[in-house]
Amino acid sequence: MADKRDYYEVLGLQKGASDSEIKSAFRKLAMKYHPDRNPGDKEAEEKFKEINEAYGVLSDPEKKSKYDQFGFAGVDPNGMGGGFNGAGFDDIFGDIFGNMFGGGFGGFGGQRQRQRNAPRKGQDIQKRLTITFDEAYHGVKKKIRLNKYVKCTDCGGSGMEPGSSKHTCPDCNGTGQIRHQTQTPFGMMANVTTCTKCNGSGEIIDKPCHSCSGLGKVRKDVTLDVNIPAGVDNDSVINLRGQGGPGENGGPDGDFYLVLDVTPHKLFTRYGQDLELEMPITFIQAALGTEMQVPTMEPGQNVTYKVPEGTQSGTVFRIKGKGVPSPNSSRVGDLYIKVNIEVPTNLTAKQKEILSEFENSSTEDMYKKKKSFMDSVKEIFGVSDTVTAPSDRKKKKKK
C-alpha cells in the first residue's frame, strides 16, 4: 500500500472528478502506455498496469465510494472493499476500447480465458445506519433489512434445472469472446467483444433454472442481526463476513459493511474516548469551594466531585475512567468537567448592597488575574503606581 500512488493522481485528476472525466483520462493514458505501442518498454507496461488498476476502482461507483471514504484500505483485498473481485485490467480496457489491442499484453488475454470460470468472490454490500449517542456508548443490537441477491435454492447457484447440463458455446467456441480483425492507421488490430450468446461465460446451459433464469441467484428481502459493540463512533464500520452477494463459480460470498452515524448528545461532547461536560457554578461556589454532583453516561451513577475554593471560570477537572469504553480493548476514556461561573442577574437592592460592601472591602491581592493584568498594563504603557482608574478615583472622593 505504501508504494502506491493516489488513484486520482495516477489519472491526473482531482478528487471528485466526474465519470466522463475519469473515462477520458483513462482513454488518453491507456492509448499512450499500451504495451502494443511500446514493445519491450517495461516502464510503459508498469504504467499501463497502474492506470488500469486506478480506473478499475474509480470507474466502479461502489469501489470509488469506498476509496473516497477509506482510501486504499477500502479496496484492499484484506480490508474494507474486498479488492477487485477478479476484475482484471484487461476487462476494464475492453470496456472502453472493445479490446481493440487484442485482449491485453503479454498473453494476459489467454490467461483471462483460462480464469473466466474461476471462483470469484461475491459483491460486497455497504449500508449506513444512524444510532443514538447512548446506543453508541452502551452498545446495541440492531436488525438490518436488505434487499439483495442470494444464491438460488432451487438450482444451488448453478443456474441449471436438475438433470440439465452445459455445453460449449458454438459462437465463441468457449472463449466467451468474438474477435474481428480491423485495419486501422496503426495497422491491423483485433477488435474483441463479449459473446452475446453465452454472455461471455463460454458455455450454454441446456435448460436454465426456472427460478433464477440461469443466473444462479435471486433477489430477496433478508434481515441481518448486527451486534454493535459499546464505544463505537461516527464512521465506525461493522463487518459481517459472508453476508454480501453470492459468490460465482463456487467462490466465497461477499461481505456486508455497516457504517455508523452517531447523533450528538445534549450534555456530553465526545473527543475520541474522552467526554467533556460543561457545568455552571455560582460565584459563591467558585469562591468558597463546593461539592457538586456530576452526571455520567451511566443513569443514576452520579459522581461527587469537590471543587476547590478560588476556582476560576473555565477550569477543567478530570474524572478518570468515566469516558467512553473502547470497542476493541478494555480501555475506558476519561470525563472532563469544565466549570463556568454564572454571574447572577435580577439582584435585589439588599443583594446589591451586600456585593458593593464586599467589593469595597476587596484588595488587589484577592484577584490574581486582575493583578497580573494591571502589572502588564503598567509595564507596557509605563503607567505610574500613583495613577488610579476612574472607578478607584470615585471611591476616594466618597471617602
C-alpha positions in Angstrom: 0.0 0.0 0.0 2.7 2.4 0.9 4.3 2.3 -2.5 1.0 3.1 -4.4 0.2 6.5 -5.8 -3.2 8.0 -5.2 -5.6 6.7 -7.9 -6.7 10.3 -8.8 -3.1 11.3 -9.2 -2.3 8.3 -11.4 -5.0 9.5 -13.8 -4.0 13.2 -13.5 -7.4 14.1 -11.8 -8.6 15.9 -8.8 -10.7 14.0 -6.2 -14.4 14.3 -7.1 -13.8 14.0 -10.9 -16.9 13.1 -12.9 -17.3 9.7 -14.6 -16.7 11.3 -18.0 -13.5 12.9 -16.8 -12.3 9.6 -15.4 -13.1 7.8 -18.6 -11.5 10.4 -20.8 -8.3 10.5 -18.7 -8.0 6.7 -18.8 -8.6 6.5 -22.5 -5.8 9.0 -23.2 -3.3 7.4 -20.9 -4.2 3.8 -22.0 -3.5 4.7 -25.6 -0.2 6.3 -24.6 1.2 3.5 -22.5 -0.4 0.3 -24.0 2.4 -2.3 -24.4 1.4 -2.9 -28.1 2.5 0.6 -28.8 5.6 0.4 -26.5 7.0 -3.1 -27.2 9.7 -4.1 -24.7 9.2 -1.0 -22.6 8.9 -2.3 -19.0 8.3 1.2 -17.6 5.3 1.7 -20.0 4.0 -1.7 -19.1 4.1 -0.8 -15.4 2.4 2.5 -16.0 -0.3 0.7 -18.0 -1.0 -1.7 -15.1 -1.1 1.3 -12.7 -3.6 3.3 -14.7 -5.8 0.2 -15.3 -5.8 -0.5 -11.6 -6.8 3.1 -10.8 -9.5 3.1 -13.5 -10.8 -0.3 -12.1 -11.6 1.4 -8.8 -12.7 4.9 -9.9 -15.0 3.7 -12.7 -16.9 1.4 -10.3 -19.3 3.6 -8.2 -19.2 1.2 -5.2 -15.4 0.9 -5.2 -15.0 4.6 -5.8 -17.2 5.4 -2.8 -15.2 3.1 -0.6 -11.9 4.5 -1.9 -13.0 8.1 -1.4 -14.1 7.3 2.2 -11.4 4.8 3.4 -8.5 5.2 0.9 -6.6 2.1 -0.2 -8.0 0.3 2.9 -11.4 0.5 1.2 -10.3 -1.5 -1.8 -7.6 -3.7 -0.3 -8.4 -7.5 -0.7 -7.6 -7.8 3.0 -9.5 -4.7 4.0 -12.8 -2.9 3.6 -13.5 -3.4 -0.1 -12.7 -7.0 -0.8 -10.3 -5.9 -3.6 -11.1 -6.1 -7.3 -13.2 -9.2 -7.0 -11.5 -10.7 -10.0 -11.9 -7.7 -12.3 -8.6 -7.7 -14.2 -7.4 -4.6 -16.1 -7.9 -6.4 -19.4 -11.6 -6.4 -18.6 -11.5 -2.7 -17.9 -9.6 -1.8 -21.0 -12.0 -3.9 -23.1 -14.9 -1.9 -21.7 -13.5 1.3 -23.2 -11.8 0.2 -26.4 -13.6 -3.1 -27.2 -10.2 -4.9 -26.6 -9.0 -3.5 -29.9 -5.4 -4.3 -29.0 -6.1 -8.0 -29.0 -7.0 -8.8 -25.4 -4.2 -7.2 -23.4 -0.5 -7.7 -23.5 2.0 -10.5 -22.5 -0.6 -13.2 -23.1 -2.9 -11.8 -20.5 -5.9 -12.3 -22.8 -5.2 -16.1 -22.9 -4.8 -16.1 -19.1 -8.2 -14.4 -18.8 -9.8 -17.1 -20.9 -8.4 -19.8 -18.5 -9.7 -17.8 -15.5 -13.1 -16.9 -16.9 -14.9 -19.6 -15.0 -12.6 -19.5 -11.9 -14.3 -19.0 -8.5 -15.0 -15.3 -7.8 -15.9 -13.6 -4.5 -19.4 -12.1 -4.4 -20.1 -8.4 -4.3 -19.6 -6.5 -1.1 -22.6 -4.5 0.3 -22.4 -1.3 2.3 -25.1 0.4 4.3 -25.2 3.4 6.7 -27.1 3.4 9.9 -27.8 6.2 12.4 -27.8 5.3 16.1 -28.1 7.4 19.2 -25.2 8.6 21.4 -26.5 6.3 24.2 -26.6 3.3 21.8 -23.0 4.0 20.7 -21.8 4.3 24.3 -23.5 1.2 25.7 -23.7 -1.0 22.5 -26.9 -2.2 20.9 -28.3 -5.0 18.8 -30.0 -3.9 15.5 -31.9 -5.7 12.8 -30.9 -4.6 9.4 -33.2 -5.2 6.5 -31.7 -5.6 3.0 -32.9 -6.5 -0.5 -30.0 -8.3 -2.0 -29.0 -11.2 -4.3 -28.9 -14.6 -2.6 -28.0 -18.0 -4.0 -30.9 -19.7 -5.8 -32.0 -22.5 -3.6 -33.7 -24.4 -6.5 -30.5 -24.9 -8.5 -27.9 -24.4 -5.8 -26.4 -21.5 -7.7 -25.6 -23.5 -10.8 -28.3 -21.8 -12.9 -29.4 -25.1 -14.3 -32.5 -27.2 -13.9 -31.9 -30.5 -12.1 -30.6 -33.0 -14.7 -29.6 -30.3 -17.1 -26.0 -29.7 -18.3 -23.8 -27.2 -20.1 -22.1 -27.3 -23.4 -19.5 -25.2 -25.2 -20.9 -22.1 -26.8 -20.9 -22.6 -30.6 -20.5 -18.9 -31.4 -17.3 -18.3 -29.5 -16.0 -21.9 -29.1 -15.9 -21.5 -25.4 -13.7 -18.3 -25.3 -16.5 -16.0 -24.3 -15.4 -13.5 -27.0 -15.9 -12.8 -30.6 -12.8 -11.5 -32.4 -12.7 -9.3 -35.5 -9.7 -8.1 -37.4 -9.8 -4.4 -38.3 -7.4 -2.3 -40.5 -6.6 1.0 -38.7 -4.0 3.7 -39.2 -1.9 1.9 -36.6 -2.0 -1.4 -38.6 -4.1 -4.5 -38.3 -5.8 -4.7 -34.9 -8.1 -7.1 -33.2 -11.5 -6.0 -32.1 -12.8 -8.3 -29.4 -16.3 -8.1 -28.0 -18.2 -10.2 -25.4 -20.1 -13.1 -26.9 -23.8 -12.2 -26.7 -25.0 -15.8 -27.0 -23.3 -17.0 -23.7 -22.8 -13.5 -22.2 -19.0 -14.2 -22.0 -19.2 -17.4 -20.0 -18.2 -19.6 -22.9 -20.9 -22.1 -22.0 -24.6 -22.6 -22.8 -27.0 -24.1 -20.3 -29.2 -26.6 -21.9 -32.1 -25.9 -19.6 -31.8 -22.8 -17.4 -33.3 -22.8 -13.9 -36.9 -21.6 -14.0 -36.5 -19.7 -10.7 -33.4 -17.6 -11.5 -33.4 -17.8 -15.3 -30.0 -19.2 -15.3 -28.3 -16.5 -13.1 -27.8 -18.8 -10.2 -29.1 -16.0 -7.8 -32.3 -14.3 -7.0 -33.2 -11.1 -5.2 -34.7 -11.5 -1.7 -35.5 -9.4 1.4 -33.3 -10.6 4.2 -32.9 -9.4 7.9 -29.4 -9.4 9.5 -28.9 -9.4 13.2 -26.0 -7.0 14.0 -24.3 -6.6 17.4 -22.9 -3.1 17.7 -20.2 -3.1 20.4 -20.0 -0.4 23.1 -17.8 2.6 22.3 -18.3 2.9 18.5 -18.2 6.3 16.9 -19.0 8.2 13.7 -17.8 6.2 10.7 -17.1 3.1 12.7 -17.5 0.0 10.4 -19.1 -3.3 11.4 -18.1 -6.2 9.1 -20.3 -9.2 8.6 -18.3 -11.6 6.5 -20.2 -13.7 4.0 -23.3 -11.6 4.2 -22.8 -9.8 0.9 -23.7 -11.0 -2.6 -23.3 -14.7 -3.5 -20.0 -15.9 -4.9 -19.7 -17.1 -8.5 -18.4 -20.4 -9.8 -18.1 -21.7 -6.2 -16.3 -18.6 -4.9 -17.0 -17.2 -1.4 -19.9 -14.8 -0.7 -19.1 -11.1 -0.4 -19.2 -9.2 2.9 -21.6 -6.7 4.4 -20.3 -3.5 5.9 -22.4 -1.4 8.2 -21.1 2.2 8.5 -22.4 4.1 11.6 -23.5 7.7 12.1 -23.9 8.7 15.8 -26.2 11.6 16.8 -24.8 14.2 19.2 -25.6 14.2 23.0 -27.4 17.1 24.6 -24.9 17.3 27.5 -21.7 15.4 26.6 -19.2 16.2 23.9 -17.0 13.3 22.7 -13.3 13.6 21.8 -12.1 10.1 20.9 -12.7 8.0 24.1 -12.9 11.1 26.3 -16.1 13.0 27.2 -16.4 16.7 28.1 -19.2 18.2 30.2 -19.7 22.0 30.9 -21.2 22.7 34.3 -22.4 26.1 35.6 -21.5 27.0 39.2 -22.2 30.2 41.2 -19.7 32.9 42.1 -20.0 31.9 45.8 -19.4 28.2 45.0 -16.3 29.1 43.0 -15.0 31.4 45.7 -15.7 29.2 48.7 -15.5 25.8 47.1 -18.3 23.2 46.8 -19.2 19.6 46.3 -21.1 19.1 43.1 -22.9 16.1 41.7 -21.5 15.3 38.2 -23.7 13.2 35.9 -22.2 10.4 33.9 -23.4 8.3 30.9 -24.5 5.6 33.4 -28.0 6.5 34.6 -28.2 7.2 38.3 -24.5 6.9 38.8 -23.5 10.5 39.5 -20.0 11.2 40.8 -19.4 13.6 43.7 -16.6 16.0 42.9 -15.1 18.6 45.3 -14.4 21.9 43.6 -11.6 23.7 45.5 -12.1 27.3 46.7 -10.9 30.0 44.3 -11.8 28.0 41.2 -11.7 30.2 38.1 -14.3 30.1 35.3 -13.1 27.7 32.5 -11.2 25.5 34.9 -11.2 21.9 33.7 -11.2 18.9 36.1 -10.7 15.2 35.2 -12.6 12.2 36.5 -10.7 9.1 35.3 -12.5 6.1 33.8 -15.8 7.8 33.2 -15.4 8.3 29.5 -16.2 6.0 26.6 -15.2 2.3 26.5 -13.1 1.1 23.6 -14.8 -1.3 21.3 -11.5 -3.1 20.7 -9.9 -3.2 24.2 -10.6 -2.9 27.9 -9.5 0.8 28.0 -12.0 3.4 29.1 -11.6 7.1 28.5 -11.9 10.0 31.0 -14.6 12.6 31.8 -13.5 16.2 31.7 -15.6 18.8 33.6 -15.3 22.4 32.5 -16.8 24.8 35.1 -18.3 28.1 34.0 -19.1 30.7 36.7 -22.6 32.1 36.2 -23.0 35.8 37.0 -26.2 36.5 39.0 -29.0 38.7 37.5 -32.1 40.3 38.8 -30.5 41.2 42.2 -32.5 42.8 44.9 -31.4 46.1 46.5 -30.2 44.3 49.6 -28.1 41.8 47.5 -26.6 44.7 45.5 -25.7 46.4 48.8 -24.0 43.3 50.2 -22.0 42.9 47.0 -20.9 46.5 47.0 -19.7 46.2 50.5 -17.8 43.1 49.5 -16.2 44.9 46.6 -15.2 47.9 48.7 -13.5 45.6 51.2 -11.7 43.7 48.4 -7.9 44.1 47.9 -5.9 43.7 44.8 -4.2 40.6 46.1 -7.5 38.7 46.1 -7.6 38.7 42.3 -4.5 37.1 40.8 -5.6 37.6 37.2 -6.6 41.2 37.7 -3.3 42.0 39.5 -1.3 40.3 36.7 -3.3 42.3 34.1 -2.6 45.6 35.8 1.1 44.8 36.2 1.2 44.1 32.4 -0.5 47.4 31.7 2.0 49.3 33.9 4.9 47.5 32.2 3.7 48.1 28.6 2.4 51.7 28.9 4.7 52.9 31.7 1.7 53.8 34.0 2.8 55.1 37.4 1.7 53.3 40.6 0.1 56.6 41.7 -2.3 56.7 38.8 -5.7 55.3 39.6 -8.5 54.1 37.4 -11.7 56.3 37.1 -13.7 53.8 39.3 -11.0 54.0 42.0 -10.9 57.8 41.9 -14.7 57.9 42.5 -14.2 55.7 45.6 -11.6 58.1 47.0 -13.8 61.1 46.5 -16.6 59.4 48.6 -14.1 59.0 51.4 
